[in-house]
Amino acid sequence: MNLSIKRLSVETLDDFLEYFDHRAFLDDKNWDGCYCQFYLGTPEIEGQSVEDKSVKNRALACSRVEAGTMDGYLLFQDEKVLGWCAAASSLLFPGLPGAEEKLARILCFNIDPDHRGRGISGEMLDLVIDDLCVREFEAVEAGPRSDSYGDKSYRGSKEMFLKRGFEEVADLGDGFVLVRKYLT
């Protein structure tokens, strides 16, 4: 399978929106409309209807991409988007402690429902790690489930990260662990 990634930018925003508007959550309406805003500090939309959250999250994603305060990667097979990975400087996630300039964080994966279960997240992770190295991050962290099961699989599996040289550094509670890989 010929896969490539592109960073989220004004140039790829339409691809991101098309994917989140129509493909990302076909099989899980609970997350429909998130537009990957959860970790970017949006408490002002909590408690609102799903429809209101979706409209506001979509607008926030657009404004944050245009301002350079949202980052991540789209996975492509030829010209078709197959997935999304929220991976960026830890400084872009104000609600998470321990942010550092040379530390990247990987917070979620979303693979097109028609392509799940084929190891595509792992292939995407390889491409993301390569790009984070090029961008001169010194380390990358993630918070996958410790048991690799459940409704929080959007964080990736612990095994997927360990297979790529990440080390478990802390128990985050509620079935999650912090893993880290040094890139330099």
C-alpha positions as CSV (number, residue, x, y, z in Angstrom):
1,M,0.0,0.0,0.0
2,N,1.5,3.3,-1.0
3,L,0.9,5.6,2.0
4,S,2.1,9.2,2.6
5,I,1.4,11.9,5.1
6,K,0.9,15.6,4.8
7,R,0.9,18.0,7.7
8,L,-2.3,19.9,8.5
9,S,-2.0,23.4,7.0
10,V,-4.2,25.9,5.2
11,E,-3.4,23.9,2.0
12,T,-4.6,20.6,3.5
13,L,-7.5,22.1,5.6
14,D,-10.2,21.1,3.0
15,D,-8.9,17.5,3.0
16,F,-9.1,17.5,6.8
17,L,-12.6,19.0,6.8
18,E,-13.9,16.6,4.1
19,Y,-12.5,13.6,6.1
20,F,-14.0,14.8,9.4
21,D,-17.3,15.9,7.8
22,H,-17.9,12.6,6.0
23,R,-15.6,9.6,7.0
24,A,-13.9,9.8,10.4
25,F,-16.8,8.8,12.6
26,L,-19.2,6.8,10.4
27,D,-19.3,4.0,13.0
28,D,-19.2,6.1,16.2
29,K,-21.5,9.1,16.4
30,N,-20.3,9.8,19.9
31,W,-17.2,11.4,18.5
32,D,-18.7,12.9,15.4
33,G,-18.0,16.6,15.2
34,C,-14.9,16.6,17.4
35,Y,-12.6,17.9,14.7
36,C,-9.8,17.0,17.1
37,Q,-10.4,20.0,19.4
38,F,-10.6,18.1,22.7
39,Y,-7.0,18.6,23.7
40,L,-6.7,22.1,22.4
41,G,-8.5,23.7,25.4
42,T,-12.1,24.2,24.4
43,P,-14.0,24.0,27.7
44,E,-16.4,26.7,26.5
45,I,-18.3,24.2,24.4
46,E,-18.8,21.5,27.0
47,G,-22.4,20.9,27.9
48,Q,-23.7,22.0,24.5
49,S,-25.7,19.9,22.1
50,V,-23.8,17.6,19.7
51,E,-24.8,19.8,16.8
52,D,-23.7,23.0,18.5
53,K,-20.4,21.4,19.4
54,S,-19.8,20.1,15.9
55,V,-20.4,23.6,14.4
56,K,-18.2,25.3,16.9
57,N,-15.4,22.6,16.8
58,R,-15.3,22.9,13.0
59,A,-15.0,26.7,13.1
60,L,-12.3,26.4,15.9
61,A,-10.4,23.9,13.7
62,C,-10.5,26.3,10.8
63,S,-9.4,29.3,12.8
64,R,-6.7,27.4,14.6
65,V,-5.2,26.0,11.4
66,E,-5.2,29.4,9.9
67,A,-3.5,30.8,13.0
68,G,-0.9,27.9,13.2
69,T,-2.2,26.7,16.6
70,M,-3.4,23.3,15.4
71,D,-1.1,20.7,13.9
72,G,-1.2,17.1,12.9
73,Y,-1.0,14.7,9.9
74,L,-3.3,13.4,7.3
75,L,-2.6,10.0,5.9
76,F,-3.1,9.6,2.2
77,Q,-3.3,6.6,-0.2
78,D,-2.8,8.3,-3.5
79,E,-5.2,11.3,-3.2
80,K,-7.6,9.7,-0.7
81,V,-7.4,10.6,3.0
82,L,-7.3,7.4,5.0
83,G,-6.6,8.8,8.4
84,W,-5.6,11.5,10.8
85,C,-3.1,11.7,13.6
86,A,-3.0,14.6,16.1
87,A,0.8,14.9,16.6
88,A,2.4,18.2,17.4
89,S,4.6,20.3,19.7
90,S,3.5,19.8,23.3
91,L,3.2,23.6,23.5
92,L,0.1,23.4,21.4
93,F,-1.8,21.4,24.1
94,P,-2.3,23.9,27.0
95,G,-4.3,21.5,29.2
96,L,-1.5,18.9,29.4
97,P,1.4,19.4,31.9
98,G,5.1,19.3,31.2
99,A,5.1,21.0,27.8
100,E,8.6,21.7,26.4
101,E,9.7,23.2,23.1
102,K,11.5,20.1,21.8
103,L,8.8,17.6,23.0
104,A,6.1,16.4,20.6
105,R,3.0,14.6,21.6
106,I,0.8,12.2,19.8
107,L,-2.8,12.4,21.1
108,C,-5.0,10.5,18.7
109,F,-5.4,8.4,15.6
110,N,-8.4,8.1,13.4
111,I,-8.4,5.6,10.5
112,D,-11.1,5.5,7.9
113,P,-13.6,2.9,9.1
114,D,-13.3,0.9,5.9
115,H,-9.5,0.5,6.5
116,R,-9.3,-0.3,10.2
117,G,-7.7,-3.4,11.5
118,R,-5.0,-3.6,8.8
119,G,-2.1,-2.1,10.7
120,I,-2.4,1.3,9.0
121,S,-2.1,3.2,12.3
122,G,1.4,1.7,12.8
123,E,2.4,2.6,9.3
124,M,1.2,6.1,9.9
125,L,3.0,6.3,13.2
126,D,6.3,5.4,11.4
127,L,5.8,8.2,9.0
128,V,4.9,10.7,11.8
129,I,8.0,9.7,13.8
130,D,10.2,10.2,10.7
131,D,8.7,13.7,10.2
132,L,9.1,14.7,13.9
133,C,12.8,13.7,13.6
134,V,13.1,16.0,10.6
135,R,11.4,18.8,12.5
136,E,14.2,18.3,15.2
137,F,12.0,17.3,18.1
138,E,14.1,15.6,20.8
139,A,11.4,13.3,22.2
140,V,7.8,12.3,21.5
141,E,5.2,11.1,24.0
142,A,1.8,9.4,23.7
143,G,-0.8,8.1,26.1
144,P,-2.2,4.8,24.8
145,R,-4.4,2.3,26.6
146,S,-2.4,-0.1,28.7
147,D,-4.6,-3.0,27.7
148,S,-5.2,-2.0,24.0
149,Y,-8.9,-2.5,24.2
150,G,-12.0,-0.4,24.9
151,D,-13.5,2.7,23.4
152,K,-10.4,4.8,23.8
153,S,-8.4,3.0,21.1
154,Y,-8.1,6.4,19.3
155,R,-4.9,6.8,21.3
156,G,-3.3,3.8,19.7
157,S,-2.2,0.6,21.4
158,K,0.7,0.4,23.8
159,E,2.1,-2.5,21.8
160,M,2.2,-0.3,18.6
161,F,4.3,2.2,20.4
162,L,6.6,-0.2,22.2
163,K,7.3,-2.0,18.9
164,R,8.7,1.3,17.6
165,G,11.1,1.9,20.5
166,F,8.9,3.9,22.9
167,E,9.3,3.1,26.6
168,E,6.6,3.1,29.2
169,V,7.4,5.9,31.7
170,A,4.2,6.3,33.9
171,D,0.8,4.9,34.6
172,L,-1.7,7.6,33.8
173,G,-4.6,5.8,35.5
174,D,-7.9,4.7,34.1
175,G,-6.2,2.2,31.9
176,F,-3.7,4.5,30.2
177,V,0.1,4.7,30.2
178,L,2.6,7.4,29.2
179,V,5.1,6.2,26.7
180,R,8.1,8.2,25.4
181,K,10.7,7.8,22.6
182,Y,13.8,9.9,22.4
183,L,14.5,11.0,18.8
184,T,18.1,12.2,19.1
